[in-house]
Amino acid sequence: MAAKVATLNQILMAVEMTDSIGEDRMQFLWLTILPFALYKDCGWSAVPIEAFSAFCLLGIEDIGVQIEEPFSVLSCEGICGSVTANCTAMLEEDEKDRALIKAAKLLPAK
């Protein structure tokens, strides 16, 4: 069952990346064509209008990507290293405690 879920997650991630790439290309195409459409009505003020709209749209898109995939931004290596060190320390302490208890003959042997 776990293998099936892992396979499904890999397929879903591939679809999300494909969708994201397509959305990026369409957004850049639209932002490239927008100044030409605005020039007739706005003249040279189309340039700052385009810059502002590109800043807003690309910022919203980047926030969406970070919400969908936060682990590409977060430092998971540091978190995992800390968890590993804590678990290793707990196991070592458990082994020491079991040895002390066994030496005192309070714990039956396994």
Protein Blocks (a to p, Z undefined) as FASTA:
>chain_A
ZZmmmmmmmmmmmmmmmmmmmmmmmmmmmmmmmmmmmmmmnommlmmmmmmmmmmmmmmm
mmmmmmmmmmlmpcfklmmmmmmmmmmmmmmmmmmmmmmmmmnopaccZZ
